Amino acid sequence: MNQAHTAITVALSSLLLLGAAGTAQAGERKDVEKCYGVAKTGKNDCKTLSNACAGHSMEDGQKDAFIALPKGSCERIIGGSLEAPRADAK
């Protein structure tokens, strides 16, 4: 592997790790909240009841997919919910 390829690989890996760390912390930060049911397809911030990775929601507005938004924003969005659906809900 040449130096340019190695540098690109390291840079991309670092970006992926930073993105994953930011997503994990989003739910723990005090200035943001998890907003369920408003993420676009493939734009959710964390795992859902039906998949294990961020960015894998299957449809717009998937009820178990969330995105991190500034506090107070979710309840102002049609379809937004601060509550995750229960695993046994259909």
PDB file of N, CA, C and O in Angstrom:
ATOM      1  N   MET A   1       0.845  -1.161   0.000  1.00  0.00           N
ATOM      2  CA  MET A   1       0.000   0.000   0.000  1.00  0.00           C
ATOM      3  C   MET A   1       0.902   1.238   0.000  1.00  0.00           C
ATOM      4  O   MET A   1       1.854   1.313   0.777  1.00  0.00           O
ATOM      5  N   ASN A   2       0.607   2.196  -0.860  1.00  0.00           N
ATOM      6  CA  ASN A   2       1.442   3.394  -0.902  1.00  0.00           C
ATOM      7  C   ASN A   2       1.007   4.402   0.155  1.00  0.00           C
ATOM      8  O   ASN A   2      -0.045   4.243   0.774  1.00  0.00           O
ATOM      9  N   GLN A   3       1.816   5.437   0.359  1.00  0.00           N
ATOM     10  CA  GLN A   3       1.559   6.404   1.429  1.00  0.00           C
ATOM     11  C   GLN A   3       0.252   7.175   1.230  1.00  0.00           C
ATOM     12  O   GLN A   3      -0.458   7.451   2.197  1.00  0.00           O
ATOM     13  N   ALA A   4      -0.063   7.518  -0.002  1.00  0.00           N
ATOM     14  CA  ALA A   4      -1.297   8.261  -0.270  1.00  0.00           C
ATOM     15  C   ALA A   4      -2.518   7.408   0.093  1.00  0.00           C
ATOM     16  O   ALA A   4      -3.460   7.899   0.716  1.00  0.00           O
ATOM     17  N   HIS A   5      -2.497   6.155  -0.291  1.00  0.00           N
ATOM     18  CA  HIS A   5      -3.597   5.249   0.018  1.00  0.00           C
ATOM     19  C   HIS A   5      -3.731   5.073   1.527  1.00  0.00           C
ATOM     20  O   HIS A   5      -4.845   5.063   2.050  1.00  0.00           O
ATOM     21  N   THR A   6      -2.625   4.935   2.221  1.00  0.00           N
ATOM     22  CA  THR A   6      -2.640   4.792   3.683  1.00  0.00           C
ATOM     23  C   THR A   6      -3.216   6.045   4.334  1.00  0.00           C
ATOM     24  O   THR A   6      -4.025   5.943   5.257  1.00  0.00           O
ATOM     25  N   ALA A   7      -2.813   7.217   3.869  1.00  0.00           N
ATOM     26  CA  ALA A   7      -3.303   8.471   4.436  1.00  0.00           C
ATOM     27  C   ALA A   7      -4.810   8.616   4.233  1.00  0.00           C
ATOM     28  O   ALA A   7      -5.523   9.056   5.135  1.00  0.00           O
ATOM     29  N   ILE A   8      -5.283   8.251   3.067  1.00  0.00           N
ATOM     30  CA  ILE A   8      -6.724   8.325   2.784  1.00  0.00           C
ATOM     31  C   ILE A   8      -7.482   7.352   3.671  1.00  0.00           C
ATOM     32  O   ILE A   8      -8.529   7.700   4.217  1.00  0.00           O
ATOM     33  N   THR A   9      -6.972   6.143   3.820  1.00  0.00           N
ATOM     34  CA  THR A   9      -7.613   5.142   4.669  1.00  0.00           C
ATOM     35  C   THR A   9      -7.703   5.605   6.118  1.00  0.00           C
ATOM     36  O   THR A   9      -8.741   5.449   6.761  1.00  0.00           O
ATOM     37  N   VAL A  10      -6.617   6.172   6.627  1.00  0.00           N
ATOM     38  CA  VAL A  10      -6.596   6.680   8.008  1.00  0.00           C
ATOM     39  C   VAL A  10      -7.584   7.839   8.158  1.00  0.00           C
ATOM     40  O   VAL A  10      -8.310   7.901   9.151  1.00  0.00           O
ATOM     41  N   ALA A  11      -7.622   8.745   7.200  1.00  0.00           N
ATOM     42  CA  ALA A  11      -8.525   9.895   7.273  1.00  0.00           C
ATOM     43  C   ALA A  11      -9.983   9.451   7.268  1.00  0.00           C
ATOM     44  O   ALA A  11     -10.781   9.944   8.064  1.00  0.00           O
ATOM     45  N   LEU A  12     -10.336   8.529   6.381  1.00  0.00           N
ATOM     46  CA  LEU A  12     -11.714   8.043   6.322  1.00  0.00           C
ATOM     47  C   LEU A  12     -12.093   7.288   7.593  1.00  0.00           C
ATOM     48  O   LEU A  12     -13.209   7.439   8.091  1.00  0.00           O
ATOM     49  N   SER A  13     -11.198   6.493   8.113  1.00  0.00           N
ATOM     50  CA  SER A  13     -11.456   5.765   9.357  1.00  0.00           C
ATOM     51  C   SER A  13     -11.693   6.735  10.506  1.00  0.00           C
ATOM     52  O   SER A  13     -12.589   6.528  11.325  1.00  0.00           O
ATOM     53  N   SER A  14     -10.900   7.784  10.565  1.00  0.00           N
ATOM     54  CA  SER A  14     -11.057   8.788  11.619  1.00  0.00           C
ATOM     55  C   SER A  14     -12.415   9.480  11.533  1.00  0.00           C
ATOM     56  O   SER A  14     -13.068   9.703  12.553  1.00  0.00           O
ATOM     57  N   LEU A  15     -12.839   9.819  10.315  1.00  0.00           N
ATOM     58  CA  LEU A  15     -14.146  10.451  10.140  1.00  0.00           C
ATOM     59  C   LEU A  15     -15.271   9.528  10.579  1.00  0.00           C
ATOM     60  O   LEU A  15     -16.220   9.971  11.226  1.00  0.00           O
ATOM     61  N   LEU A  16     -15.174   8.259  10.237  1.00  0.00           N
ATOM     62  CA  LEU A  16     -16.201   7.295  10.645  1.00  0.00           C
ATOM     63  C   LEU A  16     -16.265   7.163  12.160  1.00  0.00           C
ATOM     64  O   LEU A  16     -17.353   7.108  12.734  1.00  0.00           O
ATOM     65  N   LEU A  17     -15.112   7.113  12.806  1.00  0.00           N
ATOM     66  CA  LEU A  17     -15.085   7.006  14.263  1.00  0.00           C
ATOM     67  C   LEU A  17     -15.652   8.259  14.924  1.00  0.00           C
ATOM     68  O   LEU A  17     -16.383   8.158  15.909  1.00  0.00           O
ATOM     69  N   LEU A  18     -15.326   9.429  14.398  1.00  0.00           N
ATOM     70  CA  LEU A  18     -15.857  10.672  14.953  1.00  0.00           C
ATOM     71  C   LEU A  18     -17.369  10.737  14.792  1.00  0.00           C
ATOM     72  O   LEU A  18     -18.074  11.182  15.699  1.00  0.00           O
ATOM     73  N   GLY A  19     -17.865  10.298  13.653  1.00  0.00           N
ATOM     74  CA  GLY A  19     -19.312  10.275  13.428  1.00  0.00           C
ATOM     75  C   GLY A  19     -20.014   9.332  14.375  1.00  0.00           C
ATOM     76  O   GLY A  19     -21.071   9.665  14.911  1.00  0.00           O
ATOM     77  N   ALA A  20     -19.444   8.156  14.590  1.00  0.00           N
ATOM     78  CA  ALA A  20     -20.037   7.186  15.514  1.00  0.00           C
ATOM     79  C   ALA A  20     -20.009   7.719  16.937  1.00  0.00           C
ATOM     80  O   ALA A  20     -20.974   7.534  17.678  1.00  0.00           O
ATOM     81  N   ALA A  21     -18.939   8.368  17.329  1.00  0.00           N
ATOM     82  CA  ALA A  21     -18.841   8.926  18.679  1.00  0.00           C
ATOM     83  C   ALA A  21     -19.858  10.047  18.861  1.00  0.00           C
ATOM     84  O   ALA A  21     -20.483  10.149  19.917  1.00  0.00           O
ATOM     85  N   GLY A  22     -20.026  10.873  17.863  1.00  0.00           N
ATOM     86  CA  GLY A  22     -21.003  11.957  17.947  1.00  0.00           C
ATOM     87  C   GLY A  22     -22.415  11.435  18.054  1.00  0.00           C
ATOM     88  O   GLY A  22     -23.222  11.993  18.798  1.00  0.00           O
ATOM     89  N   THR A  23     -22.736  10.374  17.329  1.00  0.00           N
ATOM     90  CA  THR A  23     -24.058   9.773  17.398  1.00  0.00           C
ATOM     91  C   THR A  23     -24.300   9.174  18.766  1.00  0.00           C
ATOM     92  O   THR A  23     -25.388   9.332  19.320  1.00  0.00           O
ATOM     93  N   ALA A  24     -23.312   8.490  19.327  1.00  0.00           N
ATOM     94  CA  ALA A  24     -23.471   7.876  20.646  1.00  0.00           C
ATOM     95  C   ALA A  24     -23.681   8.941  21.711  1.00  0.00           C
ATOM     96  O   ALA A  24     -24.451   8.729  22.648  1.00  0.00           O
ATOM     97  N   GLN A  25     -23.018  10.071  21.586  1.00  0.00           N
ATOM     98  CA  GLN A  25     -23.129  11.119  22.582  1.00  0.00           C
ATOM     99  C   GLN A  25     -24.380  11.962  22.407  1.00  0.00           C
ATOM    100  O   GLN A  25     -24.808  12.629  23.349  1.00  0.00           O
ATOM    101  N   ALA A  26     -24.971  11.946  21.231  1.00  0.00           N
ATOM    102  CA  ALA A  26     -26.126  12.799  20.967  1.00  0.00           C
ATOM    103  C   ALA A  26     -27.270  12.510  21.927  1.00  0.00           C
ATOM    104  O   ALA A  26     -27.939  13.435  22.388  1.00  0.00           O
ATOM    105  N   GLY A  27     -27.498  11.259  22.228  1.00  0.00           N
ATOM    106  CA  GLY A  27     -28.570  10.907  23.138  1.00  0.00           C
ATOM    107  C   GLY A  27     -28.258  11.235  24.579  1.00  0.00           C
ATOM    108  O   GLY A  27     -29.169  11.253  25.407  1.00  0.00           O
ATOM    109  N   GLU A  28     -27.003  11.496  24.911  1.00  0.00           N
ATOM    110  CA  GLU A  28     -26.596  11.784  26.279  1.00  0.00           C
ATOM    111  C   GLU A  28     -26.416  13.273  26.545  1.00  0.00           C
ATOM    112  O   GLU A  28     -26.347  13.681  27.704  1.00  0.00           O
ATOM    113  N   ARG A  29     -26.339  14.080  25.520  1.00  0.00           N
ATOM    114  CA  ARG A  29     -26.145  15.516  25.702  1.00  0.00           C
ATOM    115  C   ARG A  29     -27.413  16.156  26.233  1.00  0.00           C
ATOM    116  O   ARG A  29     -28.516  15.718  25.907  1.00  0.00           O
ATOM    117  N   LYS A  30     -27.264  17.181  27.042  1.00  0.00           N
ATOM    118  CA  LYS A  30     -28.405  17.833  27.665  1.00  0.00           C
ATOM    119  C   LYS A  30     -29.111  18.815  26.735  1.00  0.00           C
ATOM    120  O   LYS A  30     -30.262  19.172  26.986  1.00  0.00           O
ATOM    121  N   ASP A  31     -28.450  19.258  25.672  1.00  0.00           N
ATOM    122  CA  ASP A  31     -29.055  20.252  24.791  1.00  0.00           C
ATOM    123  C   ASP A  31     -29.741  19.639  23.567  1.00  0.00           C
ATOM    124  O   ASP A  31     -30.242  20.367  22.709  1.00  0.00           O
ATOM    125  N   VAL A  32     -29.765  18.318  23.484  1.00  0.00           N
ATOM    126  CA  VAL A  32     -30.438  17.645  22.384  1.00  0.00           C
ATOM    127  C   VAL A  32     -31.391  16.592  22.927  1.00  0.00           C
ATOM    128  O   VAL A  32     -31.288  16.165  24.077  1.00  0.00           O
ATOM    129  N   GLU A  33     -32.327  16.183  22.068  1.00  0.00           N
ATOM    130  CA  GLU A  33     -33.274  15.138  22.428  1.00  0.00           C
ATOM    131  C   GLU A  33     -33.437  14.188  21.251  1.00  0.00           C
ATOM    132  O   GLU A  33     -33.228  14.568  20.099  1.00  0.00           O
ATOM    133  N   LYS A  34     -33.809  12.957  21.550  1.00  0.00           N
ATOM    134  CA  LYS A  34     -34.088  11.975  20.522  1.00  0.00           C
ATOM    135  C   LYS A  34     -35.499  12.216  20.018  1.00  0.00           C
ATOM    136  O   LYS A  34     -36.450  12.245  20.800  1.00  0.00           O
ATOM    137  N   CYS A  35     -35.634  12.388  18.709  1.00  0.00           N
ATOM    138  CA  CYS A  35     -36.937  12.624  18.097  1.00  0.00           C
ATOM    139  C   CYS A  35     -37.258  11.448  17.182  1.00  0.00           C
ATOM    140  O   CYS A  35     -36.613  11.257  16.150  1.00  0.00           O
ATOM    141  N   TYR A  36     -38.249  10.671  17.565  1.00  0.00           N
ATOM    142  CA  TYR A  36     -38.642   9.469  16.832  1.00  0.00           C
ATOM    143  C   TYR A  36     -39.698   9.796  15.778  1.00  0.00           C
ATOM    144  O   TYR A  36     -40.535  10.680  15.964  1.00  0.00           O
ATOM    145  N   GLY A  37     -39.638   9.061  14.668  1.00  0.00           N
ATOM    146  CA  GLY A  37     -40.684   9.145  13.654  1.00  0.00           C
ATOM    147  C   GLY A  37     -40.532  10.242  12.626  1.00  0.00           C
ATOM    148  O   GLY A  37     -41.459  10.470  11.848  1.00  0.00           O
ATOM    149  N   VAL A  38     -39.406  10.929  12.586  1.00  0.00           N
ATOM    150  CA  VAL A  38     -39.254  12.022  11.616  1.00  0.00           C
ATOM    151  C   VAL A  38     -38.044  11.852  10.689  1.00  0.00           C
ATOM    152  O   VAL A  38     -37.868  12.640   9.759  1.00  0.00           O
ATOM    153  N   ALA A  39     -37.220  10.845  10.930  1.00  0.00           N
ATOM    154  CA  ALA A  39     -36.010  10.665  10.109  1.00  0.00           C
ATOM    155  C   ALA A  39     -36.374  10.237   8.681  1.00  0.00           C
ATOM    156  O   ALA A  39     -37.306   9.461   8.469  1.00  0.00           O
ATOM    157  N   LYS A  40     -35.641  10.746   7.736  1.00  0.00           N
ATOM    158  CA  LYS A  40     -35.780  10.304   6.347  1.00  0.00           C
ATOM    159  C   LYS A  40     -35.134   8.932   6.185  1.00  0.00           C
ATOM    160  O   LYS A  40     -34.320   8.526   7.015  1.00  0.00           O
ATOM    161  N   THR A  41     -35.486   8.234   5.143  1.00  0.00           N
ATOM    162  CA  THR A  41     -34.923   6.922   4.870  1.00  0.00           C
ATOM    163  C   THR A  41     -33.396   6.980   4.886  1.00  0.00           C
ATOM    164  O   THR A  41     -32.786   7.785   4.183  1.00  0.00           O
ATOM    165  N   GLY A  42     -32.788   6.109   5.702  1.00  0.00           N
ATOM    166  CA  GLY A  42     -31.337   6.024   5.773  1.00  0.00           C
ATOM    167  C   GLY A  42     -30.651   7.158   6.502  1.00  0.00           C
ATOM    168  O   GLY A  42     -29.426   7.264   6.438  1.00  0.00           O
ATOM    169  N   LYS A  43     -31.389   8.013   7.195  1.00  0.00           N
ATOM    170  CA  LYS A  43     -30.794   9.176   7.857  1.00  0.00           C
ATOM    171  C   LYS A  43     -30.960   9.144   9.376  1.00  0.00           C
ATOM    172  O   LYS A  43     -30.746  10.160  10.037  1.00  0.00           O
ATOM    173  N   ASN A  44     -31.339   7.994   9.941  1.00  0.00           N
ATOM    174  CA  ASN A  44     -31.504   7.909  11.396  1.00  0.00           C
ATOM    175  C   ASN A  44     -30.150   7.936  12.096  1.00  0.00           C
ATOM    176  O   ASN A  44     -29.126   7.607  11.497  1.00  0.00           O
ATOM    177  N   ASP A  45     -30.153   8.332  13.373  1.00  0.00           N
ATOM    178  CA  ASP A  45     -28.911   8.499  14.118  1.00  0.00           C
ATOM    179  C   ASP A  45     -28.448   7.264  14.886  1.00  0.00           C
ATOM    180  O   ASP A  45     -27.291   7.216  15.304  1.00  0.00           O
ATOM    181  N   CYS A  46     -29.280   6.297  15.081  1.00  0.00           N
ATOM    182  CA  CYS A  46     -28.858   5.134  15.861  1.00  0.00           C
ATOM    183  C   CYS A  46     -29.696   3.923  15.472  1.00  0.00           C
ATOM    184  O   CYS A  46     -30.566   4.012  14.606  1.00  0.00           O
ATOM    185  N   LYS A  47     -29.428   2.791  16.119  1.00  0.00           N
ATOM    186  CA  LYS A  47     -30.149   1.567  15.790  1.00  0.00           C
ATOM    187  C   LYS A  47     -31.645   1.723  16.035  1.00  0.00           C
ATOM    188  O   LYS A  47     -32.082   2.613  16.765  1.00  0.00           O
ATOM    189  N   THR A  48     -32.410   0.852  15.417  1.00  0.00           N
ATOM    190  CA  THR A  48     -33.857   0.835  15.574  1.00  0.00           C
ATOM    191  C   THR A  48     -34.275  -0.555  16.040  1.00  0.00           C
ATOM    192  O   THR A  48     -33.427  -1.422  16.254  1.00  0.00           O
ATOM    193  N   LEU A  49     -35.559  -0.765  16.194  1.00  0.00           N
ATOM    194  CA  LEU A  49     -36.048  -2.094  16.556  1.00  0.00           C
ATOM    195  C   LEU A  49     -35.818  -3.094  15.425  1.00  0.00           C
ATOM    196  O   LEU A  49     -35.739  -4.299  15.664  1.00  0.00           O
ATOM    197  N   SER A  50     -35.711  -2.589  14.185  1.00  0.00           N
ATOM    198  CA  SER A  50     -35.599  -3.483  13.035  1.00  0.00           C
ATOM    199  C   SER A  50     -34.202  -3.542  12.405  1.00  0.00           C
ATOM    200  O   SER A  50     -33.997  -4.309  11.464  1.00  0.00           O
ATOM    201  N   ASN A  51     -33.238  -2.753  12.896  1.00  0.00           N
ATOM    202  CA  ASN A  51     -31.865  -2.845  12.399  1.00  0.00           C
ATOM    203  C   ASN A  51     -30.906  -2.358  13.474  1.00  0.00           C
ATOM    204  O   ASN A  51     -31.315  -1.728  14.449  1.00  0.00           O
ATOM    205  N   ALA A  52     -29.629  -2.656  13.286  1.00  0.00           N
ATOM    206  CA  ALA A  52     -28.644  -2.418  14.346  1.00  0.00           C
ATOM    207  C   ALA A  52     -27.684  -1.261  14.087  1.00  0.00           C
ATOM    208  O   ALA A  52     -26.729  -1.079  14.842  1.00  0.00           O
ATOM    209  N   CYS A  53     -27.916  -0.477  13.039  1.00  0.00           N
ATOM    210  CA  CYS A  53     -26.951   0.568  12.711  1.00  0.00           C
ATOM    211  C   CYS A  53     -27.624   1.891  12.389  1.00  0.00           C
ATOM    212  O   CYS A  53     -28.766   1.934  11.931  1.00  0.00           O
ATOM    213  N   ALA A  54     -26.897   2.965  12.638  1.00  0.00           N
ATOM    214  CA  ALA A  54     -27.347   4.284  12.204  1.00  0.00           C
ATOM    215  C   ALA A  54     -27.359   4.324  10.682  1.00  0.00           C
ATOM    216  O   ALA A  54     -26.561   3.650  10.031  1.00  0.00           O
ATOM    217  N   GLY A  55     -28.255   5.104  10.125  1.00  0.00           N
ATOM    218  CA  GLY A  55     -28.310   5.256   8.674  1.00  0.00           C
ATOM    219  C   GLY A  55     -28.955   4.106   7.939  1.00  0.00           C
ATOM    220  O   GLY A  55     -28.769   3.972   6.730  1.00  0.00           O
ATOM    221  N   HIS A  56     -29.711   3.265   8.636  1.00  0.00           N
ATOM    222  CA  HIS A  56     -30.331   2.113   7.991  1.00  0.00           C
ATOM    223  C   HIS A  56     -31.845   2.080   8.134  1.00  0.00           C
ATOM    224  O   HIS A  56     -32.448   1.019   7.974  1.00  0.00           O
ATOM    225  N   SER A  57     -32.472   3.204   8.430  1.00  0.00           N
ATOM    226  CA  SER A  57     -33.932   3.188   8.494  1.00  0.00           C
ATOM    227  C   SER A  57     -34.472   2.858   7.108  1.00  0.00           C
ATOM    228  O   SER A  57     -33.891   3.234   6.090  1.00  0.00           O
ATOM    229  N   MET A  58     -35.581   2.156   7.092  1.00  0.00           N
ATOM    230  CA  MET A  58     -36.115   1.601   5.845  1.00  0.00           C
ATOM    231  C   MET A  58     -37.129   2.497   5.138  1.00  0.00           C
ATOM    232  O   MET A  58     -37.419   2.295   3.958  1.00  0.00           O
ATOM    233  N   GLU A  59     -37.670   3.485   5.851  1.00  0.00           N
ATOM    234  CA  GLU A  59     -38.686   4.348   5.246  1.00  0.00           C
ATOM    235  C   GLU A  59     -38.698   5.706   5.938  1.00  0.00           C
ATOM    236  O   GLU A  59     -38.255   5.840   7.079  1.00  0.00           O
ATOM    237  N   ASP A  60     -39.205   6.698   5.240  1.00  0.00           N
ATOM    238  CA  ASP A  60     -39.377   8.016   5.841  1.00  0.00           C
ATOM    239  C   ASP A  60     -40.355   7.898   7.004  1.00  0.00           C
ATOM    240  O   ASP A  60     -41.385   7.233   6.887  1.00  0.00           O
ATOM    241  N   GLY A  61     -40.035   8.540   8.122  1.00  0.00           N
ATOM    242  CA  GLY A  61     -40.946   8.564   9.254  1.00  0.00           C
ATOM    243  C   GLY A  61     -41.062   7.259  10.013  1.00  0.00           C
ATOM    244  O   GLY A  61     -42.031   7.051  10.744  1.00  0.00           O
ATOM    245  N   GLN A  62     -40.092   6.381   9.851  1.00  0.00           N
ATOM    246  CA  GLN A  62     -40.123   5.090  10.561  1.00  0.00           C
ATOM    247  C   GLN A  62     -40.237   5.370  12.061  1.00  0.00           C
ATOM    248  O   GLN A  62     -39.419   6.103  12.618  1.00  0.00           O
ATOM    249  N   LYS A  63     -41.235   4.796  12.710  1.00  0.00           N
ATOM    250  CA  LYS A  63     -41.580   5.138  14.096  1.00  0.00           C
ATOM    251  C   LYS A  63     -40.479   4.820  15.106  1.00  0.00           C
ATOM    252  O   LYS A  63     -40.385   5.499  16.128  1.00  0.00           O
ATOM    253  N   ASP A  64     -39.644   3.812  14.853  1.00  0.00           N
ATOM    254  CA  ASP A  64     -38.603   3.441  15.819  1.00  0.00           C
ATOM    255  C   ASP A  64     -37.242   4.049  15.505  1.00  0.00           C
ATOM    256  O   ASP A  64     -36.271   3.776  16.210  1.00  0.00           O
ATOM    257  N   ALA A  65     -37.154   4.866  14.462  1.00  0.00           N
ATOM    258  CA  ALA A  65     -35.898   5.526  14.092  1.00  0.00           C
ATOM    259  C   ALA A  65     -35.902   6.952  14.647  1.00  0.00           C
ATOM    260  O   ALA A  65     -36.914   7.649  14.578  1.00  0.00           O
ATOM    261  N   PHE A  66     -34.752   7.380  15.201  1.00  0.00           N
ATOM    262  CA  PHE A  66     -34.696   8.736  15.734  1.00  0.00           C
ATOM    263  C   PHE A  66     -33.548   9.520  15.133  1.00  0.00           C
ATOM    264  O   PHE A  66     -32.597   8.963  14.583  1.00  0.00           O
ATOM    265  N   ILE A  67     -33.669  10.838  15.255  1.00  0.00           N
ATOM    266  CA  ILE A  67     -32.569  11.747  14.968  1.00  0.00           C
ATOM    267  C   ILE A  67     -32.429  12.657  16.188  1.00  0.00           C
ATOM    268  O   ILE A  67     -33.412  12.935  16.875  1.00  0.00           O
ATOM    269  N   ALA A  68     -31.229  13.110  16.450  1.00  0.00           N
ATOM    270  CA  ALA A  68     -30.972  14.009  17.572  1.00  0.00           C
ATOM    271  C   ALA A  68     -31.241  15.441  17.108  1.00  0.00           C
ATOM    272  O   ALA A  68     -30.684  15.900  16.111  1.00  0.00           O
ATOM    273  N   LEU A  69     -32.099  16.128  17.843  1.00  0.00           N
ATOM    274  CA  LEU A  69     -32.473  17.502  17.522  1.00  0.00           C
ATOM    275  C   LEU A  69     -32.285  18.390  18.746  1.00  0.00           C
ATOM    276  O   LEU A  69     -32.260  17.891  19.872  1.00  0.00           O
ATOM    277  N   PRO A  70     -32.154  19.692  18.542  1.00  0.00           N
ATOM    278  CA  PRO A  70     -32.088  20.595  19.699  1.00  0.00           C
ATOM    279  C   PRO A  70     -33.353  20.451  20.553  1.00  0.00           C
ATOM    280  O   PRO A  70     -34.454  20.285  20.028  1.00  0.00           O
ATOM    281  N   LYS A  71     -33.176  20.517  21.864  1.00  0.00           N
ATOM    282  CA  LYS A  71     -34.317  20.392  22.791  1.00  0.00           C
ATOM    283  C   LYS A  71     -35.434  21.347  22.400  1.00  0.00           C
ATOM    284  O   LYS A  71     -35.190  22.502  22.051  1.00  0.00           O
ATOM    285  N   GLY A  72     -36.666  20.845  22.465  1.00  0.00           N
ATOM    286  CA  GLY A  72     -37.844  21.641  22.149  1.00  0.00           C
ATOM    287  C   GLY A  72     -38.246  21.598  20.690  1.00  0.00           C
ATOM    288  O   GLY A  72     -39.309  22.108  20.338  1.00  0.00           O
ATOM    289  N   SER A  73     -37.433  21.008  19.831  1.00  0.00           N
ATOM    290  CA  SER A  73     -37.734  20.977  18.396  1.00  0.00           C
ATOM    291  C   SER A  73     -38.673  19.847  18.017  1.00  0.00           C
ATOM    292  O   SER A  73     -39.545  20.024  17.167  1.00  0.00           O
ATOM    293  N   CYS A  74     -38.507  18.696  18.634  1.00  0.00           N
ATOM    294  CA  CYS A  74     -39.238  17.501  18.213  1.00  0.00           C
ATOM    295  C   CYS A  74     -40.746  17.685  18.299  1.00  0.00           C
ATOM    296  O   CYS A  74     -41.474  17.353  17.363  1.00  0.00           O
ATOM    297  N   GLU A  75     -41.209  18.213  19.419  1.00  0.00           N
ATOM    298  CA  GLU A  75     -42.651  18.336  19.596  1.00  0.00           C
ATOM    299  C   GLU A  75     -43.275  19.364  18.660  1.00  0.00           C
ATOM    300  O   GLU A  75     -44.499  19.472  18.591  1.00  0.00           O
ATOM    301  N   ARG A  76     -42.462  20.109  17.947  1.00  0.00           N
ATOM    302  CA  ARG A  76     -42.964  21.089  16.981  1.00  0.00           C
ATOM    303  C   ARG A  76     -43.043  20.503  15.576  1.00  0.00           C
ATOM    304  O   ARG A  76     -43.513  21.175  14.658  1.00  0.00           O
ATOM    305  N   ILE A  77     -42.595  19.266  15.391  1.00  0.00           N
ATOM    306  CA  ILE A  77     -42.590  18.620  14.079  1.00  0.00           C
ATOM    307  C   ILE A  77     -43.740  17.626  14.006  1.00  0.00           C
ATOM    308  O   ILE A  77     -43.898  16.799  14.903  1.00  0.00           O
ATOM    309  N   ILE A  78     -44.538  17.695  12.958  1.00  0.00           N
ATOM    310  CA  ILE A  78     -45.646  16.760  12.779  1.00  0.00           C
ATOM    311  C   ILE A  78     -45.085  15.350  12.678  1.00  0.00           C
ATOM    312  O   ILE A  78     -44.205  15.080  11.862  1.00  0.00           O
ATOM    313  N   GLY A  79     -45.595  14.462  13.505  1.00  0.00           N
ATOM    314  CA  GLY A  79     -45.150  13.070  13.512  1.00  0.00           C
ATOM    315  C   GLY A  79     -44.012  12.798  14.475  1.00  0.00           C
ATOM    316  O   GLY A  79     -43.662  11.641  14.708  1.00  0.00           O
ATOM    317  N   GLY A  80     -43.427  13.848  15.039  1.00  0.00           N
ATOM    318  CA  GLY A  80     -42.315  13.688  15.967  1.00  0.00           C
ATOM    319  C   GLY A  80     -42.783  13.222  17.334  1.00  0.00           C
ATOM    320  O   GLY A  80     -43.832  13.641  17.822  1.00  0.00           O
ATOM    321  N   SER A  81     -41.990  12.348  17.945  1.00  0.00           N
ATOM    322  CA  SER A  81     -42.317  11.831  19.269  1.00  0.00           C
ATOM    323  C   SER A  81     -41.046  11.711  20.096  1.00  0.00           C
ATOM    324  O   SER A  81     -40.006  11.286  19.592  1.00  0.00           O
ATOM    325  N   LEU A  82     -41.133  12.087  21.368  1.00  0.00           N
ATOM    326  CA  LEU A  82     -40.001  11.935  22.278  1.00  0.00           C
ATOM    327  C   LEU A  82     -39.959  10.534  22.863  1.00  0.00           C
ATOM    328  O   LEU A  82     -38.996  10.176  23.541  1.00  0.00           O
ATOM    329  N   GLU A  83     -40.975   9.749  22.613  1.00  0.00           N
ATOM    330  CA  GLU A  83     -41.088   8.386  23.148  1.00  0.00           C
ATOM    331  C   GLU A  83     -40.779   7.367  22.047  1.00  0.00           C
ATOM    332  O   GLU A  83     -41.292   7.460  20.932  1.00  0.00           O
ATOM    333  N   ALA A  84     -39.939   6.403  22.383  1.00  0.00           N
ATOM    334  CA  ALA A  84     -39.672   5.299  21.454  1.00  0.00           C
ATOM    335  C   ALA A  84     -40.860   4.346  21.483  1.00  0.00           C
ATOM    336  O   ALA A  84     -41.450   4.136  22.543  1.00  0.00           O
ATOM    337  N   PRO A  85     -41.225   3.765  20.342  1.00  0.00           N
ATOM    338  CA  PRO A  85     -42.305   2.788  20.361  1.00  0.00           C
ATOM    339  C   PRO A  85     -41.870   1.544  21.138  1.00  0.00           C
ATOM    340  O   PRO A  85     -40.685   1.210  21.174  1.00  0.00           O
ATOM    341  N   ARG A  86     -42.809   0.883  21.740  1.00  0.00           N
ATOM    342  CA  ARG A  86     -42.500  -0.350  22.460  1.00  0.00           C
ATOM    343  C   ARG A  86     -42.171  -1.457  21.469  1.00  0.00           C
ATOM    344  O   ARG A  86     -42.682  -1.468  20.349  1.00  0.00           O
ATOM    345  N   ALA A  87     -41.335  -2.369  21.874  1.00  0.00           N
ATOM    346  CA  ALA A  87     -40.908  -3.472  21.004  1.00  0.00           C
ATOM    347  C   ALA A  87     -42.076  -4.352  20.601  1.00  0.00           C
ATOM    348  O   ALA A  87     -42.060  -4.924  19.511  1.00  0.00           O
ATOM    349  N   ASP A  88     -43.092  -4.478  21.452  1.00  0.00           N
ATOM    350  CA  ASP A  88     -44.223  -5.345  21.138  1.00  0.00           C
ATOM    351  C   ASP A  88     -45.364  -4.607  20.431  1.00  0.00           C
ATOM    352  O   ASP A  88     -46.383  -5.219  20.112  1.00  0.00           O
ATOM    353  N   ALA A  89     -45.208  -3.303  20.182  1.00  0.00           N
ATOM    354  CA  ALA A  89     -46.241  -2.525  19.482  1.00  0.00           C
ATOM    355  C   ALA A  89     -46.187  -2.837  17.997  1.00  0.00           C
ATOM    356  O   ALA A  89     -45.111  -3.062  17.443  1.00  0.00           O
ATOM    357  N   LYS A  90     -47.333  -2.850  17.361  1.00  0.00           N
ATOM    358  CA  LYS A  90     -47.383  -3.153  15.929  1.00  0.00           C
ATOM    359  C   LYS A  90     -47.708  -1.926  15.132  1.00  0.00           C
ATOM    360  O   LYS A  90     -47.793  -1.991  13.906  1.00  0.00           O
TER     361      LYS A  90
END
